[in-house]
Each structure stands twice: as C-alpha cells, then as structure tokens.
C-alpha cells in the first residue's frame, strides 16, 4: 500500500507551466547547457541545477526519438514512392518487351526488300551498326551491336519506322 507522501509525489508536477515554457525556449537555442548556464537557469527558475540538467537530458532524448521517427516517416514515404515507380516501370518494361517481340515477329514475316521502305535500306541480322575503322565515336557497344549517341540516326530510324506503319 502506498503512503500518502508517495502518492503526493506521484501527483505533483515537478515543473510549472512557466518553467517548462522557459526551458523549452532555452532548449530551442541550445540543446546542451554548460554548467554555469545550468546554474543560472536553475537560479532564474527556482529549480535545482540537477533538475535542469535532467530535464535537458530527457528533452534531448525525446527530441532525438522524435527526429528519428520523422526521418523514418520521410524515408518510408520516399521508399513507397520509389517502389511504386519501380513497379510501374517494370510493368512498362514488360509491355514494351512484348511489343518488341511482336514487331520482331512482324519483321520476320514480311520480306525485307527495297519496295517496303522509302529509303531503299535493306535491314538484316548481319548488319551491325559500328563506327568506321579508325574513327572515334562516343557511343556504347553492347554485344556485337553498336549504339551511337548521335541524333542523326534518329531521323533514319524514324523514317524507317514510318515506312513500316
């Protein structure tokens, strides 16, 4: 059974609302007090220096916990957004892969003659796009195919694509 003095200790507030407001204001400008500053704050608020020190220690712990929770929430939102975007891109990639396979099948069915395209270019699997020997190019080579980053090829490929449509 609790004694009356123990019950009063549990029920009583350790700090008044004014003291807490003052401590909060000081905490906003400096989260850790030097011993001299702690003595001055304790004297100004009518508290023991140890009470002020412990209040600041507890406040830093609560602030850190709250900051970790905030950081976690931000990271979770960012992750969820990226995950959603990733799944969307995966779906688009699958769709484009299927379209590519269908187009490749269409190309295999149609004869590749100069009458099928307006430029008179014959496309075959043996053709690979490579820079001329001795010339430097800033493209990327993947397997035996060479992908040039020049925009000049886009005009040709667009014309080629339009001839197929």
C-alpha positions, 0 to 999 in steps of 0.5 A: 500500500502506498503512503500518502507522501508517495502518492503526493509525489506521484501527483505533483508536477515537478515543473510549472507551466512557466518553467517548462515554457522557459526551458523549452525556449532555452532548449530551442537555442541550445540543446546542451547547457554548460554548467554555469548556464545550468546554474543560472537557469536553475537560479532564474527558475527556482529549480535545482541545477540537477533538475535542469540538467535532467530535464535537458537530458530527457528533452534531448532524448525525446527530441532525438526519438522524435527526429528519428521517427520523422526521418523514418516517416520521410524515408518510408514515404520516399521508399513507397514512392520509389517502389511504386515507380519501380513497379510501374516501370517494370510493368512498362518494361514488360509491355514494351518487351512484348511489343518488341517481340511482336514487331520482331515477329512482324519483321520476320514475316514480311520480306525485307526488300527495297519496295517496303521502305522509302529509303531503299535500306535493306535491314538484316541480322548481319548488319551491325551498326559500328563506327568506321575503322579508325574513327572515334565515336562516343557511343556504347557497344553492347554485344556485337551491336553498336549504339551511337549517341548521335541524333542523326540516326534518329531521323533514319530510324524514324523514317524507317519506322514510318515506312513500316506503319 
